[in-house]
């Protein structure tokens, strides 16, 4: 019959889930260490326990060597001659035992032995837990909530405790002590305090296991789960594909009146689930993955880097991106591709910029806007605005940021730019009215219906004599020569060229007429 001590060891072994021999070995090591400590010796020492009586004996053992030349440790070795004096039958390599009395071992030695036993038992327990659960990573197990800590939840999983850290929890879930839940066994950490089993309720594996439990078609592999993307407590996207053309994969997962998917949603405490039909064509798969948003088109921008460009209608942009980017983020995880979402307007602007960059774009010097004074031009050029196009693209707020430019100056710049591009608001007079008359005088055949003299005479007769002034025959002849030069052009080109040349001529004549008028006024004032 086993002793009471050995029976206690067996009970401890069952509670800790370790072999009794491990505990017995821990007890023997503890007694040997305590005995050595008591006798203050460096001799090799062992202990052995008698299971029947429960007696533990400690002894020093020495190894037998052949002769003095092989003697390396006089404390723990004996020569063959010395050994045979004590035991005639001993051979080289054998051991001699010298038992030590363990009776005088006091309370301190016993306390030290106790600590050694506990340490050995803990180490054995860690190895047992690690070997039990390490190969089960990714498995869904049922656990019982043991206690709640400020950040973690501790579960009882049978032979060990499991910890669920905050990052592996769903924000929608609250637990009560004693509640049984399904968790995913992530890994086993061999920490200093012992192996820690880490479990999760945020892993996509949990959703996959729930679908396998609730959907028979997934359990028998008629419908397969191709990909899962999850943000625990928010939303999950799952892509499914059917091996049977007569089985609708999405309908099988949803169930009649949504009963199957609703059961899973309840298990996940109300987490939203999007079930998507898988497609081998990545562009088609991307359109479905971005549901509920409607996608206009999808194109592959970089096959090597796995990048997609998705174009959606302006009204669908926010829906495609989702709250805090959640929809597009989950879609990217599901596809394992990078997704760049743009609206139709953004894409149009991008194409226009690319076309303008390819063509070089118009670059008209800002000095061509003659209505801007030299002072304003200097300020704009100093600010890096050197072209008319750049000036036209600037907003009033941007112009006001230029040093020395105020609200009135901004208004003046706006008017000057409009006039440069030939845009006049209602009530504004267009300059060079004689040019308009000349343009109207151009016939459909590309020839002038009226001579410059007739046009200018009509201008003078219509009350614009002061604007035209006196004209010399040379000026009129020059206008005729310029008009006649357009015969080499086509009819349409000739018409435009004649209008432009007439415009230049009339501008010159108007300026000269104005000077003549001003000189006449000055002479009259002098005479007066």
C-alpha angles and dihedrals in degrees: 000000000000119000123252090252093056091046089055089050091053091051091050090049092053092049093050095039095237135121118272090231089064091056093045090052090050090053093049092049090049093052092047091051093047091049093050089049091051096049092040094225135142094212120126107263136187137177133208132194126217107223092203099051100020090230116150117204126190124204143173116235127201128193121232118232128186102246147341091280091063094045107112103154115036092187097056102024136066132193119242092251092051092048095049090055086064099032117014095196096056119118135200110288093026127120135235121209125215110189120218126211110247095186096093092054104124137204094283092054090048092050091051090048089052092053091050091050092051092048093051091047092051092050091050090048092052092051091049093051093045093050091046099052108019094085092046097069111144094025121130111230136175114246136181121228106245102176141343121235127189093264106005138054117220118212132193108227098174113265095028146016122260127208126214110197123209095259090058094053129091115238090224095059131090122179135206127208110267095023116137117221139164116251136176116242103227105177147317117248118204097215127173091259092050137283114319119206109216117205132182142204093185098064119112087228089074091058091047091052092049092053090049089053096046103036116060091194090061092045092055092041095245086123118033129200107232101179141355129198118184142178103189115238093011117057142330128204117200125184117207134183131195124224090198116066090210093058120080105216095202093046091049091054094045095047129198109328088351094291096141098048092041090057090055092046090054090051089053092048096248102320112162117245127199114197112202131184111240121236130190089215104086096208092052091045090051092053091053094042091057093056136161083043117080112234121212097200142336126212134180110240099176120014094185095051092037097237126161131193114211121193118199135174116271090249092052098049098092092044092051092050093044131199108332088348093297099137097052091040093055091044090054091051091048094050096036086224132113112249126205111191120200134172123235091254093050091050092049092052091047092052091048091051091049092050091048091049092050092049094045090236127236115299111188115176113248091233088076089076095085095180089071112087124233091255094056091044091053092051093049094047090048088055091054097258103133104149134063091229093056090049092050092052094055122100122227089252091055092048092052089057089064110099112257096015116118136175095276092048090049090054091049091050091050092052092046093051092048091051091048091057091045096254118141129178123226111286096025115120118230114227125235097036090178088066090059090052090049091051091051089050092061109104128218090256090062095251129115112257091197131041121238089250091056092047093049092043090053089049089052091046094049094063097273096105091111089052094050101033125182116337128200126224089246092060092051092048091050090054090050091050093051092049093049091054091072094072091095092063129079119268095262094042091046091054092053094043093051092050091051093047092046088050091055092046096048092046088055093047093047091052092049091047090052091052090049091051092049091049090050091052092049091050091050091051091050092052091049 
